[in-house]
């Protein structure tokens, strides 16, 4: 953004407070962290508001925010205990794998698609859509037949063969080749 490039720097103060429960005899009692970001000077963020989200600041100043300082006593407004469980991370999408390959300098721009095709064809992964349904190859519908539903996403789901290869690398000290080859 041109206006952002000719503006002053964004200046802000980040305060992180560790909050403990008063009256707790045990110093290892529950502790909570509270982070507050106060914008001192908007600078280029006046033209590029999305930057405020990146630093954890509000786009508008909030007069109701308390200035954090040592010794400040806070009143508990509400407390609740929520029971939950974790969820496994989602599978890697094809474009994310390409980004990781580029970042780790695996292959060239021209060979990355071939590498992905190879791991699919060799059965290490299966390409599925976001619903977990294997991707079908594109075929134009026959005349008079309805179009099949559009499949969204290209997720790489490891097969048992792929998981066993990963386990082999993790449990045995097999080091992948790190030789740099440039064409």
Secondary structure, 3 states (H helix, E strand, C coil): CHHHHCCCCCEEEEEEEEEECCCCCCCCCCEEEEEEEEEEECHHHHCCCHHHHHHCCCCCCCCCCCCCCCCCCCCCCCCCCCCCCCCCCCCEEHHHHHHHHHHCCCCCCCCHHHHHHHHHHCCCEEEECCCCCECCCCCCCCCCCCCCCCCCCCEEEECHHHHHHHHHHHHCCCCCCCCCCCC
